Amino acid sequence: VFHGRILAWRLVGQETRYEVEVKAPYRQRFPLVSREYLWVPNTCGCPPLREGGEYLLMARRHVNHEHTLNRILLQDDGYARPWTTREARLVREAARHC
């Protein structure tokens, strides 16, 4: 789970690749750097992430069996909500209870 700002997007084959500035990581299960690529396994624009927009994103690390592919994947059941002050408050409260 992390707070990120969409810098750019590009269609790559049957997927969409977003370049994301990581503003703040939360509940990290894998390390994130300041800029990451976030992959969505479709080209339909779902979820609708716009350039310049900030979001709370729940994605997972995807590593294939050959360990030749290591990326952040936002699946259909992933979470992508526009970042709001409410989101900031909820994240702070959740962090206090961990």
N, C-alpha and C positions, 0 to 999 in steps of 0.2 A: 504494500500500500504506500502510495506516495502522492505528493502534491507536485504537479508538473504543469509547465506552460508549453503549448504546441508551437514550435518554431517553423516547421515546414512539413509537408506530406508529399508522398510520391507513390504512384501505383507501380508495383513490381510483380509482374506475372499476375497471379490470381489473388494477390494480397495487397494491403495498404501498409506502407511504412511511414511512421511519424517520427520526426526528429523532435525530441522532448528535452526541455531544460528541467532538470530535477530541482525543484525549489526546496522540498523537505521530504526525507524518507520517514515512514512510520512502519512499525512492525516489520522490519526487514528480515527476510529469510535468505536474502542474497545481497551482496554489496552492489550499490549503485554509484555511478560516477555523475558528474555535474550535467553531462549530456548523454542521453541514451537514445537508441532506436526502439520504438514500440511498434510491434507488428500486430496487425489485425487480419485474420484469415478470410477476408472478403474484399471486394472492390465497390461495394454498394454504398459506402459512406455510413455504415452502421458500426458503432455509434457515431453520431455526428460531432466529430471533434474539429473545431475550426482553428485556423492559424491565429496565434496571439491569445487564444483562450486558455484559461487556467482551469485545471480539473483535479479532482481527487480520483486516483486511478488504482484499481486493484488488479494486478496482473500477476503472471507467474513466469518463472524462468523455464524455458523449454530447451532441453538438451536432447539431441537425437541419440539413438543407440550407438552410432559410430563416434560420438563426441566430436563431430565436425561442425555441428550447428549449435550455437549457444546464444539464445536471444530472449528478449522479454516479449511475451505473448499476451495480448488481451483477447481472451476467448469470448464466445457468445454469452457465456454465463459470467463473464467478468463484470467489473463495476467501473463505471465512468460517469461522474457527476460534475457539473460545473462547480468550481470552487466559489464558496460564499463565506461570509463571516460565520454563518451557522455551521458550515463544514469545519471551519477552524476550531470552533468551540467544541464540537463533537469529538474531534481528533484529540484535543487537549484532555478532555474528560476521559476518553478511553485510555490514553497514555498514563493517566494518574492511577487507574484501576489495575494496571498490569504489574 
